Amino acid sequence: QYSFKEVFGTLVVQKELFDVVAKPLVEDLIRGKNGLLFTYGVTGSGKTHTMTGSPGDGGLLPRCLAMIFNSIGPFQAKRFVFKLDDKNGVDVQSEVEALLERQRREALPVPKTPSGKRQLDPEFADMIDVQDHCRVEEVDEDNVYGVFVSYIEIYNNYIYDLLEEAPFESIKPKWNSCNTPVRNGDFVPPQSKILREDQNHNMYVTGCTEVEVKSTEEAFEVFWRGQKKRRIANTQLNRESSRSHSVFIIKLAQAPLDADGDNVLQEKEQITLSQLSLVDLAGSERTNRTKAEGNRLREAGNINQSLMTLRTCIEVLRENQLYGTNKMVPYRDSKLTHLFKNYFDGEGKVRMIVCVNPKAEDYEESLQVMRFAEMTQEVEVARPVDRPLCGLTPGRRLRNQAFREELSRKLELRGGPIGAEPEERSAAELFFQSFPPLPPCELLDINDDQTLPKLIEALEQRHKMRQMLAEEFAKNVLAFKTMLQEFDSSVASKENYIQGKLAEKEKTITGQRTELERLEKKIKTLEYKIEILEKTATIYEEDKRNLQQELESKSQKLQRQASDKRRLEARLQGMVAETSLKWEKECERRVAAKQLEMQNKLWVKDEKLKQLKAIVTEPRAERPERPSREREREKPLPRSVSPSPAPSAPAAPLRPRRSRSAGERWVDHRPPSHVPTETLLQPRVPRAITVGAPSEKALARCDRYLLTHQELASDGEIQTKLIKGDVFKTRGGGQAVQFTDIETLKQESPTGRKRRSSPPDPDPAGDGADSEWTDVETRCSVAVEMRAGSALGPGYQHHGQPK
């Protein structure tokens, strides 16, 4: 259910609709106020029929024109007395200038302004035959009026003049450099009119044709001429669907007469220009129902877009009025709303007629239309318009007419106006005919005693009548003088009364002007204070943003310092643990070496004791053969005789130490230019995602990052660097990497080292054991050692350290 101010049924007549909706707008137009009336609804719901009407029953537009001309008909100015300028204003020309303008227009070869005297087009003659003769009751008779009409359409968000005499060009395709049409469907629209804003902040169409009309027939003929150029098309929902928004604008210019009531005042400030805009909106439609394609689809999209912008503007206005907000109304998003911006801002009265089609297929769209129309009733945009005060006595036109009639009567009494026809008898001749006729004065006989007495009697009667007329004339002159004196005294008293009233009004106006000046000064002071407060608030906001940025930077710095501290602590712990393990292994190695040295010494002593015992126990005569052990001793001892160091020392780094946090995942970034070194010790990262280039998806799944970088060292060997870092999330929802450590893997060739061989003559007393051990250390001079921070990732460093 929806609530509206007035609901009309399907059988309502056009007159009833006009009396309720459009008649108040016409009354406001004649009183100098603006008005906007538009029809809104789904396509095919009867908007154009409501606005235009049908033969025998005219719609709102012809009835508005008829009411305007019925009201101002006897008070219209001559053609071209009012002249519109190019800036949405109006000027007043004198009678001579208007006459010259009319002669100049008649001499031009262009089509003349349509005249109401010629035969009307039977196609629309029945529409303007309005019999009710509706008119405005209170029309200022001391003003002269001029009516101008213009007709435009808004098609695909472009404005076109329907009254322009230039040949109408349809939309042409765009041509490329090869003089062939572009295939992607791009079109070049015809030249559109431009919207501008005048000095009173009212929007108008520049270069629009505005025709001065003097009758209802003439105005409707201009409308019908533009209606034939309007774009309509056949769709699935409407056989003659309007594809554009049409706007018929009626401008009424009125200016007061001078003090004599004869000519129009030439002051531009005294001219009042009001306008009534009658808008026939194109119907909203769904493309899936109309099966529109190509141009029809583009037209439907632009129509729906402009109607959506209209809804948005009304909703923002309603929200600003209900909640006291100051949101910007998006008038410029559409030419339709931009043209009528001043109406929505309160520079006139707005009426909307919602047309509803009872078809079941239009149910959902009709609900949307009625919901929007109900919401628009909550927007208040009416604002009174103050008319300029001319300061002249009312009733000037009637006094001028009475003066002209009296002057013509006086001229008739004096003998008639100059150039009267000879057959007309003057008033003096008629007056002399009222005297008694003279008898015949011819004396034929000397004894005639009747002719002269009759003549004397007739002359005496005429003399008496003349005296009576002279006395009557004197009485009339005296009475007329008395009346003139009384009239002068009454005029003087009225002038004194009017002067007193004017003095009171001037005092009131002076007081109001003083109050206005005080309020203006107060407004300026408040505006200055507001400007200062806005600047102060801006400074405070800037300081606030700077402090927030400084706080964020310091917080990030503290976080980085804390993370560096944690990383340094972890690295120090790793170094301590690694150093402890290293020294433990070194101690174990030295103990094992010492034990082996002592065992070798004990073995040498045992051998010597055995040889000594054999010498002592054997008989001296016999020379036994040299034992095989002594022969073997003379040979250089093989390297395997010398015990190898503890196997745990070099073998420990062969397994990469496991990461301290078992739940961490790594992004193993190996560029495509990575060269495999094919050495024994290779970095291995468990639970890693190997990528050739880092991606956001891979970084989001891991919390650590490893970059393998290779370069040539100073000795020409390949040097591999492992650059490690932490992955953390940023505010924008992305991933960032902060590098924390760099490890170096250096490849060295052992071929350049010289081996020290065992001495040819080992010392049997113990030097041989030392030399053998020294040879083993030389051969194992390349060791593998874990570096600090290796617990954080699989990093190794190969380095040669002479023992």
FENPE-V971222 format. One record per residue. PSI is psi in whole degrees, 0 to 359 (* if undefined). BURIAL is 1 if it has 16 or more other ideal C-beta (glycine too) atoms within 10 Angstrom, else 0. D_FIRST is the distance of its C-alpha to the first C-alpha in whole Angstrom. Layout:
PSI&BURIAL&D_FIRST  PSI&BURIAL&D_FIRST
This chain:
138&0&0  148&0&4  135&0&7  162&0&10  330&0&14  138&0&14  129&0&13  138&0&16  185&0&16  340&0&18  12&0&21  143&0&21  163&0&25  326&1&26  318&1&27  317&0&24  320&1&22  318&1&25  326&0&26  319&0&23  306&1&22  334&1&26  316&1&28  328&0&28  322&1&28  321&1&32  317&1&33  325&1&32  316&1&34  334&1&37  4&1&37  19&1&38  152&1&34  159&1&32  150&1&29  126&1&27  123&1&24  151&1&23  139&1&21  140&1&19  182&1&17  155&1&18  137&1&22  11&1&22  358&1&19  27&1&22  311&1&22  324&1&26  320&0&26  322&1&24  318&1&26  319&1&30  193&1&29  164&0&31  128&0&35  346&0&35  89&0&31  151&1&31  202&1&28  320&1&28  308&1&31  330&1&33  323&1&32  316&1&32  318&1&36  319&1&37  322&1&36  311&1&37  334&1&41  330&1&41  320&1&40  10&1&43  306&0&45  352&0&48  16&1&48  145&1&48  162&1&50  158&0&53  137&1&52  9&1&53  317&1&53  133&1&50  121&1&50  140&1&47  183&0&49  7&0&48  32&0&46  32&1&43  179&1&45  142&1&47  160&0&51  128&1&53  155&1&56  171&0&59  323&0&59  315&0&62  321&0&60  320&1&57  316&0&60  322&0&62  319&0&58  318&0&58  322&0&61  320&0&61  323&0&57  332&0&59  344&0&62  151&0&60  357&0&59  162&0&56  137&0&53  167&0&53  134&1&50  139&1&49  145&0&50  352&0&48  337&0&51  172&0&51  133&0&50  156&1&46  123&0&45  347&0&44  327&0&41  9&1&39  324&0&41  337&0&38  329&1&35  8&1&37  74&1&38  124&1&36  347&0&38  342&0&36  54&0&38  140&1&35  163&1&37  135&1&37  312&0&38  94&0&40  132&1&42  108&1&44  348&1&47  7&1&50  157&1&48  149&1&48  151&1&45  137&1&45  131&1&42  139&1&42  148&1&39  155&1&39  119&1&37  166&1&36  149&1&34  107&1&33  124&1&34  39&1&34  27&1&34  150&1&37  128&1&37  147&1&39  118&1&40  348&1&40  4&1&42  137&1&45  348&0&48  152&0&49  136&0&49  125&0&46  130&0&46  176&0&44  128&0&43  148&0&47  154&0&48  138&0&49  142&0&53  190&0&55  341&0&59  12&0&60  39&0&59  147&0&56  146&0&52  139&0&51  347&0&49  9&0&47  18&0&44  133&0&45  155&0&44  112&0&45  158&0&43  171&0&44  126&0&45  152&1&42  158&1&42  141&0&42  137&0&39  168&0&41  128&0&40  186&0&43  341&0&44  14&0&41  29&0&39  142&1&37  142&1&37  163&1&38  120&1&40  142&0&43  16&0&45  140&1&43  125&1&44  120&0&43  132&1&45  127&1&46  154&1&45  359&1&46  166&1&44  318&1&40  318&1&42  319&1&44  317&1&41  331&1&39  322&1&42  318&1&41  316&1&38  328&1&38  320&1&41  332&1&39  329&1&36  338&0&39  352&0&39  146&1&36  120&1&35  158&0&33  163&0&34  122&0&33  177&1&30  336&0&29  339&1&26  130&1&27  325&0&31  71&0&31  131&1&29  124&1&29  10&1&30  162&1&31  122&1&29  140&1&31  115&1&31  116&1&33  126&1&35  116&1&36  132&1&38  115&1&40  133&1&43  139&1&45  147&1&48  155&1&50  163&1&53  186&1&57  331&0&58  348&0&60  25&1&57  312&0&58  165&0&57  141&1&54  138&1&55  2&0&56  125&0&54  336&0&51  337&0&50  358&1&49  133&1&47  127&1&43  114&1&41  158&1&37  149&1&35  121&1&32  121&1&30  115&1&29  126&1&27  98&1&26  148&1&24  149&1&25  141&1&22  145&1&21  155&1&22  131&0&23  333&0&27  341&0&27  324&0&26  345&1&28  42&0&31  146&1&32  155&0&35  235&0&38  322&1&37  323&1&34  319&0&33  319&1&34  315&1&32  321&1&29  318&0&29  322&1&30  310&1&27  325&1&25  316&0&27  321&1&26  325&1&23  322&0&22  321&1&25  316&1&23  317&1&20  317&1&22  316&1&24  320&1&21  320&1&20  320&1&23  317&1&24  319&1&21  320&0&22  324&0&26  325&0&24  319&0&22  2&0&25  20&0&28  173&0&29  48&0&31  148&0&30  129&0&31  125&1&29  66&0&30  323&1&30  357&0&33  345&1&31  145&1&31  328&1&32  310&1&29  329&1&28  324&1&32  323&1&32  30&1&30  319&1&30  334&1&32  316&1&29  338&1&27  356&0&29  11&0&29  42&1&32  175&1&30  139&1&26  128&1&24  139&1&21  130&1&19  120&1&18  117&1&15  129&1&16  130&1&14  124&1&16  9&0&15  142&0&17  332&0&17  335&0&19  17&1&16  307&0&13  318&0&14  324&1&15  324&1&12  317&0&10  318&0&12  314&1&13  327&1&9  317&0&9  318&1&13  323&1&12  322&0&10  327&0&13  339&1&16  343&0&15  356&0&17  124&1&20  118&0&22  1&1&25  137&0&27  129&0&31  147&0&33  123&0&36  126&0&40  147&0&42  146&0&45  125&0&48  336&1&51  20&0&53  157&1&54  133&0&55  160&0&52  21&0&53  323&1&55  317&1&54  320&0&55  322&0&58  320&1&59  318&0&59  321&0&61  319&0&64  319&0&64  317&0&64  322&0&67  318&0&69  324&0&69  318&0&70  320&0&73  323&0&74  322&0&74  327&0&76  1&0&78  8&0&79  155&1&76  157&0&74  134&0&76  18&0&76  157&0&76  146&0&77  333&0&80  347&0&79  129&0&77  137&0&80  164&0&80  329&0&79  319&0&83  317&0&84  325&0&82  318&0&83  334&0&87  341&0&87  348&0&86  157&0&90  142&0&92  149&0&94  139&0&98  167&0&100  133&0&103  11&0&105  126&0&108  111&0&111  344&0&114  140&0&116  332&0&118  11&0&118  116&0&114  20&0&113  331&0&109  312&0&108  318&0&108  321&0&107  319&0&104  317&0&103  319&0&104  318&0&102  320&1&99  323&0&99  319&0&99  318&0&96  322&0&94  317&0&96  317&0&94  323&0&91  319&0&91  317&0&92  317&0&89  323&0&86  316&0&88  317&0&87  320&0&84  319&0&83  317&0&84  317&0&82  321&0&79  317&0&80  317&0&80  319&0&77  321&0&75  319&0&77  316&0&76  320&0&72  319&0&72  316&0&73  319&0&71  320&0&68  318&0&69  319&0&69  320&0&66  319&0&65  318&0&67  319&0&65  321&0&62  319&0&63  317&0&64  317&0&60  321&0&58  319&0&61  315&0&60  319&0&56  323&0&56  318&0&59  317&0&56  320&0&53  321&0&55  316&0&56  317&0&52  320&0&52  317&0&54  318&0&53  322&0&49  318&0&51  317&0&53  321&0&50  319&0&48  319&0&51  316&0&51  322&0&48  318&0&48  319&0&51  319&0&49  317&0&46  319&0&49  315&0&50  321&0&47  322&0&47  318&0&50  317&0&49  319&0&46  317&0&48  316&0&51  320&0&48  318&0&46  318&0&50  316&0&51  322&0&48  318&0&48  316&0&52  319&0&51  321&0&48  318&0&51  320&0&54  315&0&51  319&0&51  317&0&54  320&0&55  317&0&52  319&0&54  319&0&57  317&0&56  318&0&55  319&0&58  323&0&60  316&0&58  322&0&59  317&0&62  320&0&63  317&0&61  318&0&63  320&0&66  318&0&65  321&0&65  321&0&68  314&0&70  317&0&69  320&1&70  320&0&73  316&0&73  321&1&73  318&1&75  318&0&78  318&0&77  319&1&78  318&1&81  313&0&82  319&0&82  319&1&83  318&0&86  312&0&87  322&0&87  314&0&89  327&0&92  315&0&92  322&1&92  319&0&95  316&0&97  319&0&96  316&0&98  322&0&101  317&0&102  321&1&102  322&1&104  318&0&106  318&0&106  322&1&107  317&0&110  320&0&111  319&0&111  318&1&113  317&0&116  321&0&116  320&0&117  318&1&119  321&0&121  320&0&121  317&0&122  319&0&125  320&0&126  316&0&126  318&0&128  319&0&131  321&0&131  322&0&132  321&0&135  319&0&136  332&0&136  152&0&137  149&0&141  331&0&142  326&0&144  138&0&141  91&0&139  159&0&136  146&0&133  131&0&131  155&0&128  332&0&125  322&0&122  326&0&125  322&0&124  328&0&121  327&0&121  330&0&123  156&0&120  130&0&117  135&1&114  159&0&111  338&0&108  344&0&107  320&0&109  130&1&108  139&1&105  154&0&102  172&1&99  129&0&97  344&0&94  337&0&91  305&1&92  341&1&91  342&0&89  317&0&86  356&1&84  337&0&84  126&0&81  134&1&78  140&1&77  146&0&74  147&1&71  320&0&70  113&0&67  341&0&67  0&0&63  146&1&63  145&1&62  148&1&64  108&1&63  98&1&66  106&1&66  111&1&69  158&0&69  338&0&70  9&0&74  131&0&75  122&0&78  132&0&79  339&0&82  36&0&83  173&0&85  317&0&85  119&0&83  142&0&79  131&1&76  126&0&74  113&1&71  151&0&69  46&0&65  153&1&65  111&1&63  125&0&65  154&1&64  333&0&65  135&0&62  138&1&60  159&0&57  327&0&54  318&0&53  319&1&56  328&1&56  336&0&53  351&0&55  162&1&58  359&1&59  158&1&63  135&1&64  123&1&68  124&1&69  115&1&72  131&1&74  143&0&77  164&0&80  132&0&84  180&0&86  333&0&89  5&0&91  359&0&89  161&0&88  130&0&84  123&0&82  130&1&79  133&0&77  108&1&74  117&1&71  153&1&69  169&1&66  143&1&63  126&1&59  160&0&56  146&0&53  174&0&51  327&0&48  2&0&47  5&0&47  196&0&50  143&1&54  150&0&57  129&1&60  115&0&63  137&0&67  336&1&69  154&1&72  127&0&74  148&1&77  130&1&80  114&1&81  131&0&85  126&0&87  143&0&91  126&0&93  359&0&96  336&0&99  352&0&100  143&0&101  131&0&105  142&0&106  120&0&109  168&0&111  148&1&113  147&0&116  331&0&119  87&0&121  147&1&119  119&0&121  347&0&121  0&0&121  341&0&118  328&0&117  322&1&116  322&1&113  318&0&112  321&1&112  317&1&110  322&1&107  323&0&107  323&1&107  317&1&104  322&0&102  318&0&103  334&0&101  31&0&98  342&0&98  113&0&94  166&0&92  129&1&88  140&1&86  137&1&83  168&1&82  140&1&80  5&1&76  342&1&76  341&1&75  342&1&71  171&1&72  70&1&74  138&1&76  157&1&80  126&1&83  127&1&86  146&0&89  126&0&93  108&0&95  132&0&98  *&0&100
